């Protein structure tokens, strides 16, 4: 069976070229978004860690939308609603398989969005005391006062009692 018997639209080199152009333009736009969002968030008073993470997330969102648009251009029979349906099924499967990882990521997004912790704060959580040296999507890196590096999952930083010793002036 060929595409004419299935009544599918033919894929042409023109549509492939146009889809590639849409993808490249979208990826360039994602790069611009990443470069623009970070300084804007810093200007609005966000910490460096949250500005970097949210700039990356914004650029990934633009890149995914560009990929979906390019797919729609190359394969006209695919509609964005169909793509969302497929993504929904995959998301449920991935959510079950990567429950711990996704839990840490969402906790990291919440921590960075709230902006209550920042690099340089001295904290204590679950017997670990030290200075925060990095806050990423999945974990917070703390350098203890005796020089050890401890990676604390963000789900712990979100759900446990965290003492911020540098949170208020004495």
DRENPA-3360 file (N, C-alpha, C; in nm, 2 decimals, always signed):
BEGIN
1 = XXXXXXXX = +0.08/-0.12/+0.00/+0.00/+0.00/+0.00/+0.09/+0.12/+0.00 ~ +0.05/+0.22/-0.08/+0.13/+0.34/-0.08/+0.04/+0.45/-0.02 ~ +0.09/+0.57/-0.01/+0.02/+0.68/+0.06/-0.11/+0.72/-0.02 ~ -0.11/+0.70/-0.15/-0.23/+0.74/-0.22/-0.35/+0.65/-0.19 ~ -0.32/+0.52/-0.17/-0.42/+0.42/-0.13/-0.48/+0.45/+0.01 ~ -0.39/+0.50/+0.10/-0.43/+0.53/+0.23/-0.49/+0.67/+0.25 ~ -0.49/+0.75/+0.14/-0.54/+0.88/+0.14/-0.47/+0.98/+0.24 ~ -0.34/+0.96/+0.24/-0.25/+1.04/+0.33/-0.19/+1.15/+0.24;
9 = XXXXXXXX = -0.17/+1.27/+0.29/-0.10/+1.37/+0.21/+0.05/+1.33/+0.19 ~ +0.10/+1.36/+0.08/+0.23/+1.33/+0.04/+0.33/+1.42/+0.12 ~ +0.44/+1.36/+0.15/+0.55/+1.44/+0.22/+0.64/+1.49/+0.10 ~ +0.66/+1.62/+0.09/+0.74/+1.67/-0.02/+0.87/+1.73/+0.04 ~ +0.96/+1.75/-0.05/+1.09/+1.81/+0.00/+1.06/+1.95/+0.04 ~ +0.96/+2.02/-0.02/+0.93/+2.15/+0.02/+0.88/+2.16/+0.16 ~ +0.79/+2.06/+0.20/+0.74/+2.06/+0.34/+0.85/+2.02/+0.44 ~ +0.94/+1.93/+0.39/+1.06/+1.90/+0.48/+1.15/+2.02/+0.50;
17 = XXXXXXXX = +1.17/+2.09/+0.39/+1.26/+2.22/+0.40/+1.19/+2.32/+0.49 ~ +1.06/+2.34/+0.47/+0.98/+2.44/+0.55/+0.98/+2.39/+0.70 ~ +0.96/+2.26/+0.72/+0.96/+2.21/+0.86/+1.10/+2.24/+0.93 ~ +1.21/+2.21/+0.85/+1.34/+2.24/+0.90/+1.36/+2.38/+0.93 ~ +1.31/+2.47/+0.85/+1.32/+2.61/+0.87/+1.25/+2.66/+0.99 ~ +1.13/+2.60/+1.01/+1.05/+2.63/+1.13/+1.12/+2.58/+1.26 ~ +1.18/+2.46/+1.25/+1.25/+2.41/+1.36/+1.38/+2.50/+1.40 ~ +1.45/+2.53/+1.30/+1.57/+2.62/+1.32/+1.53/+2.75/+1.38;
25 = XXXXXXXX = +1.42/+2.81/+1.32/+1.38/+2.94/+1.37/+1.33/+2.93/+1.52 ~ +1.26/+2.82/+1.55/+1.22/+2.79/+1.69/+1.33/+2.77/+1.78 ~ +1.43/+2.70/+1.74/+1.55/+2.68/+1.82/+1.63/+2.81/+1.85 ~ +1.63/+2.89/+1.74/+1.70/+3.03/+1.76/+1.61/+3.11/+1.86 ~ +1.48/+3.10/+1.84/+1.40/+3.18/+1.94/+1.41/+3.12/+2.08 ~ +1.43/+2.99/+2.10/+1.45/+2.94/+2.23/+1.58/+2.99/+2.29 ~ +1.69/+3.00/+2.20/+1.82/+3.05/+2.25/+1.80/+3.20/+2.29 ~ +1.73/+3.28/+2.21/+1.70/+3.42/+2.25/+1.62/+3.43/+2.38;
33 = XXXXXXXX = +1.52/+3.34/+2.40/+1.44/+3.34/+2.52/+1.53/+3.31/+2.64 ~ +1.62/+3.21/+2.63/+1.71/+3.18/+2.74/+1.80/+3.29/+2.77 ~ +1.85/+3.36/+2.67/+1.94/+3.48/+2.70/+1.86/+3.60/+2.75 ~ +1.73/+3.61/+2.72/+1.66/+3.73/+2.77/+1.59/+3.70/+2.90 ~ +1.55/+3.58/+2.93/+1.47/+3.56/+3.05/+1.56/+3.57/+3.18 ~ +1.68/+3.52/+3.17/+1.77/+3.52/+3.29/+1.79/+3.67/+3.34 ~ +1.84/+3.76/+3.25/+1.86/+3.90/+3.30/+1.73/+3.97/+3.35 ~ +1.62/+3.94/+3.29/+1.49/+4.00/+3.33/+1.46/+3.95/+3.47;
41 = XXXXXXXX = +1.47/+3.82/+3.49/+1.44/+3.76/+3.63/+1.54/+3.82/+3.73 ~ +1.67/+3.83/+3.70/+1.76/+3.89/+3.79/+1.73/+4.04/+3.82 ~ +1.68/+4.11/+3.72/+1.64/+4.25/+3.73/+1.52/+4.26/+3.83 ~ +1.43/+4.16/+3.82/+1.31/+4.15/+3.90/+1.34/+4.10/+4.04 ~ +1.47/+4.07/+4.08/+1.50/+4.04/+4.21/+1.51/+3.89/+4.24 ~ +1.51/+3.81/+4.14/+1.52/+3.66/+4.16/+1.67/+3.63/+4.18 ~ +1.69/+3.52/+4.25/+1.83/+3.47/+4.28/+1.89/+3.42/+4.14 ~ +2.02/+3.41/+4.14/+2.08/+3.36/+4.02/+2.04/+3.22/+3.98;
49 = XXXXXXXX = +2.03/+3.13/+4.09/+1.99/+2.99/+4.06/+1.85/+2.98/+4.00 ~ +1.75/+3.06/+4.06/+1.62/+3.05/+4.00/+1.61/+3.11/+3.86 ~ +1.69/+3.22/+3.84/+1.69/+3.28/+3.71/+1.74/+3.19/+3.60 ~ +1.85/+3.12/+3.63/+1.91/+3.02/+3.54/+1.81/+2.91/+3.51 ~ +1.75/+2.85/+3.61/+1.66/+2.73/+3.59/+1.54/+2.77/+3.52 ~ +1.48/+2.89/+3.55/+1.36/+2.93/+3.48/+1.39/+2.97/+3.34 ~ +1.50/+3.03/+3.31/+1.54/+3.06/+3.17/+1.56/+2.93/+3.09 ~ +1.61/+2.83/+3.15/+1.63/+2.70/+3.08/+1.49/+2.64/+3.05;
57 = XXXXXXXX = +1.40/+2.64/+3.15/+1.27/+2.58/+3.14/+1.19/+2.66/+3.03 ~ +1.20/+2.79/+3.02/+1.13/+2.87/+2.92/+1.19/+2.84/+2.78 ~ +1.32/+2.82/+2.77/+1.38/+2.79/+2.64/+1.34/+2.65/+2.59 ~ +1.33/+2.55/+2.69/+1.29/+2.42/+2.65/+1.14/+2.42/+2.61 ~ +1.06/+2.50/+2.67/+0.92/+2.51/+2.63/+0.91/+2.56/+2.48 ~ +0.98/+2.66/+2.45/+0.98/+2.72/+2.32/+1.03/+2.62/+2.22 ~ +1.14/+2.54/+2.26/+1.20/+2.44/+2.17/+1.10/+2.33/+2.14 ~ +1.03/+2.28/+2.24/+0.93/+2.18/+2.22/+0.81/+2.23/+2.13;
65 = XXXXXXXX = +0.77/+2.35/+2.15/+0.66/+2.40/+2.07/+0.71/+2.42/+1.92 ~ +0.84/+2.45/+1.90/+0.89/+2.46/+1.77/+0.90/+2.32/+1.70 ~ +0.94/+2.22/+1.78/+0.94/+2.09/+1.73/+0.80/+2.04/+1.69 ~ +0.70/+2.07/+1.77/+0.56/+2.03/+1.74/+0.52/+2.10/+1.61 ~ +0.55/+2.23/+1.60/+0.51/+2.31/+1.48/+0.58/+2.25/+1.36 ~ +0.71/+2.22/+1.37/+0.78/+2.16/+1.25/+0.72/+2.03/+1.21 ~ +0.68/+1.95/+1.31/+0.62/+1.82/+1.28/+0.49/+1.84/+1.21 ~ +0.41/+1.94/+1.25/+0.29/+1.97/+1.18/+0.31/+2.01/+1.04;
73 = XXXXXXXX = +0.41/+2.09/+1.02/+0.44/+2.13/+0.88/+0.48/+2.02/+0.79 ~ +0.57/+1.93/+0.84/+0.62/+1.82/+0.76/+0.51/+1.72/+0.74 ~ +0.44/+1.68/+0.84/+0.33/+1.58/+0.84/+0.20/+1.65/+0.86 ~ +0.13/+1.70/+0.75/+0.01/+1.78/+0.77/-0.10/+1.70/+0.83 ~ -0.10/+1.57/+0.83/-0.21/+1.49/+0.89/-0.20/+1.49/+1.04 ~ -0.08/+1.53/+1.09/-0.07/+1.53/+1.24/-0.12/+1.67/+1.29 ~ -0.21/+1.66/+1.38/-0.26/+1.79/+1.44/-0.20/+1.80/+1.58 ~ -0.18/+1.93/+1.63/-0.13/+1.95/+1.76/-0.21/+1.87/+1.87;
81 = XXXXXXXX = -0.34/+1.86/+1.85/-0.42/+1.78/+1.95/-0.38/+1.64/+1.96 ~ -0.34/+1.58/+1.84/-0.30/+1.44/+1.84/-0.16/+1.43/+1.91 ~ -0.08/+1.53/+1.89/+0.05/+1.53/+1.96/+0.03/+1.54/+2.11 ~ -0.06/+1.62/+2.16/-0.08/+1.64/+2.30/-0.14/+1.51/+2.36 ~ -0.22/+1.44/+2.28/-0.28/+1.31/+2.33/-0.17/+1.21/+2.35 ~ -0.08/+1.20/+2.26/+0.04/+1.11/+2.27/+0.13/+1.15/+2.38 ~ +0.15/+1.27/+2.40/+0.24/+1.32/+2.50/+0.18/+1.29/+2.64 ~ +0.04/+1.30/+2.65/-0.02/+1.27/+2.77/+0.00/+1.13/+2.82;
89 = XXXXXXXX = -0.01/+1.03/+2.72/+0.01/+0.89/+2.76/+0.15/+0.87/+2.80 ~ +0.24/+0.92/+2.73/+0.39/+0.91/+2.76/+0.42/+0.97/+2.89 ~ +0.36/+1.09/+2.92/+0.38/+1.16/+3.05/+0.33/+1.07/+3.17 ~ +0.22/+1.01/+3.15/+0.17/+0.92/+3.26/+0.27/+0.81/+3.29 ~ +0.31/+0.74/+3.18/+0.41/+0.63/+3.20/+0.54/+0.68/+3.26 ~ +0.59/+0.79/+3.21/+0.71/+0.85/+3.26/+0.70/+0.89/+3.41 ~ +0.58/+0.95/+3.44/+0.55/+0.99/+3.58/+0.56/+0.87/+3.68 ~ +0.50/+0.76/+3.64/+0.51/+0.64/+3.72/+0.65/+0.59/+3.73;
97 = XXXXXXXX = +0.72/+0.58/+3.62/+0.85/+0.52/+3.62/+0.96/+0.61/+3.69 ~ +0.94/+0.74/+3.68/+1.04/+0.83/+3.73/+0.98/+0.92/+3.85 ~ +0.90/+0.85/+3.93/+0.83/+0.93/+4.04/+0.93/+1.00/+4.13 ~ +1.03/+0.94/+4.17/+1.13/+1.01/+4.26/+1.20/+1.12/+4.19 ~ +1.24/+1.10/+4.07/+1.32/+1.20/+4.00/+1.22/+1.32/+3.97 ~ +1.10/+1.30/+3.93/+1.01/+1.41/+3.90/+0.97/+1.48/+4.03 ~ +0.95/+1.40/+4.14/+0.92/+1.46/+4.27/+1.03/+1.56/+4.31 ~ +1.16/+1.52/+4.29/+1.27/+1.61/+4.32/+1.27/+1.73/+4.23;
105 = XXXXXXXX = +1.24/+1.71/+4.10/+1.23/+1.83/+4.01/+1.12/+1.92/+4.04 ~ +1.00/+1.87/+4.07/+0.89/+1.97/+4.10/+0.92/+2.04/+4.23 ~ +0.98/+1.97/+4.33/+1.02/+2.03/+4.46/+1.12/+2.14/+4.43 ~ +1.22/+2.11/+4.34/+1.32/+2.21/+4.30/+1.26/+2.33/+4.24 ~ +1.16/+2.31/+4.15/+1.09/+2.43/+4.09/+1.02/+2.51/+4.20 ~ +0.95/+2.44/+4.29/+0.88/+2.51/+4.40/+0.99/+2.59/+4.49 ~ +1.10/+2.53/+4.52/+1.20/+2.59/+4.60/+1.25/+2.72/+4.53 ~ +1.28/+2.70/+4.40/+1.34/+2.82/+4.33/+1.23/+2.92/+4.30;
113 = XXXXXXXX = +1.11/+2.88/+4.29/+1.00/+2.98/+4.27/+0.98/+3.06/+4.39 ~ +0.98/+3.00/+4.51/+0.96/+3.07/+4.63/+1.07/+3.16/+4.67 ~ +1.19/+3.13/+4.62/+1.31/+3.22/+4.64/+1.34/+3.24/+4.78 ~ +1.32/+3.14/+4.87/+1.35/+3.16/+5.01/+1.49/+3.12/+5.05 ~ +1.55/+3.03/+4.97/+1.68/+2.98/+4.99/+1.77/+3.03/+4.87 ~ +1.89/+3.07/+4.90/+1.98/+3.11/+4.79/+2.12/+3.07/+4.82 ~ +2.20/+3.07/+4.72/+2.34/+3.03/+4.73/+2.41/+3.12/+4.83 ~ +2.48/+3.07/+4.92/+2.55/+3.14/+5.03/+2.48/+3.14/+5.16;
121 = XXXXXXXX = +2.35/+3.09/+5.17/+2.28/+3.08/+5.29/+2.34/+2.97/+5.37 ~ +2.35/+2.99/+5.50/+2.39/+2.88/+5.59/+2.26/+2.81/+5.64 ~ +2.25/+2.68/+5.62/+2.13/+2.61/+5.65/+2.16/+2.48/+5.73 ~ +2.06/+2.43/+5.80/+2.06/+2.30/+5.86/+1.94/+2.22/+5.83 ~ +1.96/+2.10/+5.78/+1.84/+2.01/+5.75/+1.88/+1.87/+5.77 ~ +1.80/+1.80/+5.85/+1.82/+1.66/+5.88/+1.96/+1.63/+5.92 ~ +2.02/+1.70/+6.01/+2.15/+1.68/+6.07/+2.27/+1.73/+5.99 ~ +2.24/+1.79/+5.87/+2.34/+1.84/+5.79/+2.34/+1.99/+5.80;
129 = XXXXXXXX = +2.46/+2.05/+5.84/+2.47/+2.19/+5.85/+2.58/+2.24/+5.76 ~ +2.56/+2.35/+5.69/+2.66/+2.41/+5.61/+2.61/+2.52/+5.52 ~ +2.68/+2.55/+5.42/+2.65/+2.67/+5.33/+2.61/+2.61/+5.19 ~ +2.49/+2.67/+5.14/+2.44/+2.63/+5.01/+2.54/+2.68/+4.91 ~ +2.59/+2.59/+4.82/+2.68/+2.63/+4.71/+2.61/+2.62/+4.57 ~ +2.50/+2.55/+4.57/+2.42/+2.54/+4.44/+2.28/+2.49/+4.47 ~ +2.19/+2.54/+4.39/+2.05/+2.49/+4.39/+2.01/+2.45/+4.25 ~ +1.99/+2.32/+4.22/+1.95/+2.28/+4.09/+1.81/+2.23/+4.09;
137 = XXXXXXXX = +1.77/+2.17/+3.98/+1.63/+2.12/+3.98/+1.61/+2.00/+4.06 ~ +1.71/+1.91/+4.07/+1.70/+1.79/+4.15/+1.75/+1.79/+4.29 ~ +1.85/+1.87/+4.31/+1.92/+1.87/+4.45/+1.97/+2.00/+4.48 ~ +2.00/+2.01/+4.61/+2.07/+2.13/+4.66/+2.20/+2.09/+4.72 ~ +2.31/+2.15/+4.68/+2.44/+2.12/+4.72/+2.48/+2.21/+4.84 ~ +2.52/+2.14/+4.95/+2.56/+2.21/+5.07/+2.70/+2.17/+5.10 ~ +2.79/+2.27/+5.13/+2.92/+2.24/+5.18/+2.92/+2.25/+5.33 ~ +2.95/+2.14/+5.40/+2.94/+2.14/+5.54/+3.05/+2.22/+5.60;
145 = XXXXXXXX = +3.04/+2.25/+5.73/+3.14/+2.34/+5.79/+3.28/+2.27/+5.80 ~ +3.28/+2.13/+5.79/+3.41/+2.06/+5.80/+3.46/+2.03/+5.66 ~ +3.40/+2.09/+5.55/+3.45/+2.08/+5.41/+3.39/+1.97/+5.33 ~ +3.29/+1.90/+5.37/+3.23/+1.79/+5.29/+3.13/+1.85/+5.20 ~ +3.11/+1.79/+5.09/+3.00/+1.83/+5.00/+2.88/+1.73/+5.01 ~ +2.76/+1.78/+5.04/+2.65/+1.70/+5.06/+2.54/+1.74/+4.96 ~ +2.49/+1.64/+4.88/+2.38/+1.67/+4.79/+2.25/+1.63/+4.86 ~ +2.16/+1.72/+4.88/+2.03/+1.70/+4.95/+1.92/+1.70/+4.84;
153 = XXXXXXXX = +1.85/+1.59/+4.83/+1.74/+1.59/+4.73/+1.64/+1.71/+4.76 ~ +1.59/+1.77/+4.66/+1.50/+1.89/+4.68/+1.37/+1.85/+4.75 ~ +1.33/+1.72/+4.73/+1.21/+1.68/+4.80/+1.23/+1.68/+4.95 ~ +1.35/+1.66/+5.00/+1.39/+1.67/+5.14/+1.39/+1.82/+5.18 ~ +1.45/+1.90/+5.10/+1.45/+2.04/+5.13/+1.31/+2.11/+5.13 ~ +1.22/+2.05/+5.06/+1.09/+2.10/+5.05/+1.00/+2.05/+5.16 ~ +1.02/+1.92/+5.21/+0.93/+1.86/+5.30/+0.98/+1.86/+5.45 ~ +1.11/+1.88/+5.47/+1.16/+1.88/+5.60/+1.18/+2.02/+5.66;
161 = XXXXXXXX = +1.20/+2.03/+5.79/+1.23/+2.16/+5.85/+1.37/+2.20/+5.81 ~ +1.38/+2.32/+5.75/+1.51/+2.37/+5.71/+1.54/+2.50/+5.80 ~ +1.65/+2.50/+5.87/+1.69/+2.61/+5.95/+1.78/+2.70/+5.86 ~ +1.74/+2.82/+5.84/+1.83/+2.91/+5.76/+1.89/+3.01/+5.86 ~ +2.02/+2.99/+5.89/+2.08/+3.07/+5.99/+2.11/+3.21/+5.94 ~ +2.12/+3.23/+5.81/+2.15/+3.36/+5.76/+2.02/+3.43/+5.70 ~ +1.91/+3.38/+5.74/+1.78/+3.43/+5.69/+1.74/+3.57/+5.74 ~ +1.79/+3.60/+5.86/+1.75/+3.73/+5.92/+1.87/+3.79/+5.99;
169 = XX = +1.88/+3.92/+5.98/+1.99/+3.99/+6.05/+1.97/+3.99/+6.20 ~ +2.08/+3.97/+6.28/+2.06/+3.96/+6.42/+2.06/+4.10/+6.49;
% end
